[in-house]
Structures are given as structure tokens and as C-alpha cells.
Amino acid sequence: MPSPAVHRCQCPHGQQAGPHPEQVLHHQMNVWLSRLDEQQRRWSAAIEANRLGHGGEQLVAHITGLDPHTIRRGRQELAVSLPERPTDRGRVPGAGRPRAEKKTR
């Protein structure tokens, strides 16, 4: 199985030509996020944005490539302790792409 693509950090430190300690941390963060499913990625990014405080959503969005709205959604879900999120599957029942063809019997 091929390894998932790892996002390249777009923050100012990640764009520097020379090495910067933050580049290593951001790369590790992106490697880790690339191995998670979509809701785990959203929640992990939200936790990091919460840790950073003011401006955290934008910085985490630059680092991870996630949309700030996705990170905000993760923060909102975590704030209410994930009551509506399934524990045994990646999406809520009925979510996802609809069938290409209708079932006929």
C-alpha cells in the first residue's frame, strides 16, 4: 500500500531556504496527520489550534493545508465532547457520496 501524500508546510518558517527548528516539527506534524482519518485529522488540528491560542487556526491551516473552517468545526465538536460522532466508523450513517446507480429490485 503506498504511503499517503504528506503536505508541505506553507508557514513562513517552512518557506525559508535554510533549516529552521520549526520545519522539522511541522514536517513531523504533517506526517502524523497524513496517517489519520478525516475526523481524527480535524480534531488533532483543532487541539493544536487551541494550544496556540489567538491566530492558531490560521497558523495550523498554513502548516497542515486544512481549511480554517475544518479546524473550527473540529474545535466546536471537541467543545461539546463529540456527542454525535460515531465511535466505530469514520462518518455518521448516511454521510458520504450517494450511489452512482439506484438499487432496483
Buried (B, 14 or more C-beta within 10 A) or exposed (E): EEEEEBBEBEBEBBEEEEEBEBBEEBBEBBEEBBEBEEBBBBBBBBBBBBEBEEEBBBBBBBBBBBEBEBBBBBBEBBEEEEEEBEEEEEEEEEEEEEEEEEEEE
